[in-house]
Amino acid sequence: QVQLVESGGGLVQAGGSLILSCAASASGTLFSINNMGWYRQAPGKQRELVGLMTRGSRTTYGDSVKGRFTISRDITKNTVYLQMNSLKPEDTAVYYCYGETSFGHYWGQGTQVTVSS
């Protein structure tokens, strides 16, 4: 079983920046995490892709964050980061870390990001 623990959420003014981190661990063997990244869910809306990075460093971003958010990974630390710049009130959501191994996919507990206007 893989555990994903997020950190770094909070309150920020529009135009500001935040960095989210997510560290993966396991009670037993931590198998290789293939895709790792972030989704978000705003009140009353469906969960949507923010960004994903493959083990080979290929990235995919949601259309609403392209050019403003950057995802990165430290494979050796089983950690993924999300650099969020030029934040907008519509970026307000709970951000969930996501990880995928050959045995399944996993979610973190979520971290709140609130952008004030």
KAQUI-V30054 format. One record per pair of residues at least 24 apart in sequence whose C-alpha atoms are under 7 Angstrom apart, sorted by sequence separation. I is the first residue (numbers start at 1). J is the second residue. D is the distance in whole Angstrom. If there is no record, write none. Layout:
I,J,D + I,J,D
This chain:
2,26,5 + 91,115,7 + 1,26,6 + 1,27,7 + 89,115,5 + 88,115,6 + 89,116,6 + 2,30,7 + 87,115,7 + 89,117,6 + 37,80,6 + 36,80,7 + 42,92,7 + 42,93,4 + 41,93,5 + 42,94,6 + 40,93,6 + 41,94,5 + 24,78,5 + 40,94,5 + 41,95,7 + 23,78,6 + 24,79,6 + 40,95,4 + 23,79,4 + 39,95,6 + 40,96,6 + 22,79,5 + 23,80,7 + 38,95,7 + 39,96,5 + 21,79,7 + 22,80,5 + 38,96,6 + 39,97,7 + 21,80,6 + 22,81,6 + 38,97,5 + 21,81,5 + 37,97,6 + 38,98,6 + 20,81,6 + 21,82,6 + 37,98,5 + 19,81,7 + 20,82,5 + 36,98,6 + 37,99,7 + 19,82,6 + 20,83,7 + 36,99,4 + 19,83,5 + 35,99,6 + 36,100,6 + 18,83,6 + 19,84,6 + 35,100,5 + 18,84,5 + 33,99,6 + 34,100,6 + 17,84,5 + 18,85,7 + 33,100,6 + 34,101,6 + 17,85,4 + 33,101,5 + 16,85,6 + 17,86,6 + 32,101,6 + 16,86,6 + 17,87,6 + 31,101,7 + 15,86,4 + 16,87,6 + 15,87,5 + 14,87,5 + 15,88,6 + 14,88,5 + 14,89,6 + 22,97,6 + 6,97,7 + 4,97,7 + 14,115,6 + 6,108,6 + 9,111,5 + 10,112,6 + 11,113,6 + 12,114,6 + 13,115,5 + 14,116,6 + 4,107,6 + 5,108,6 + 9,112,5 + 10,113,5 + 11,114,5 + 12,115,5 + 13,116,5 + 14,117,5 + 2,106,7 + 4,108,5 + 5,109,7 + 6,110,7 + 7,111,7 + 9,113,5 + 10,114,6 + 11,115,6 + 12,116,6 + 13,117,6 + 3,108,7 + 6,111,6
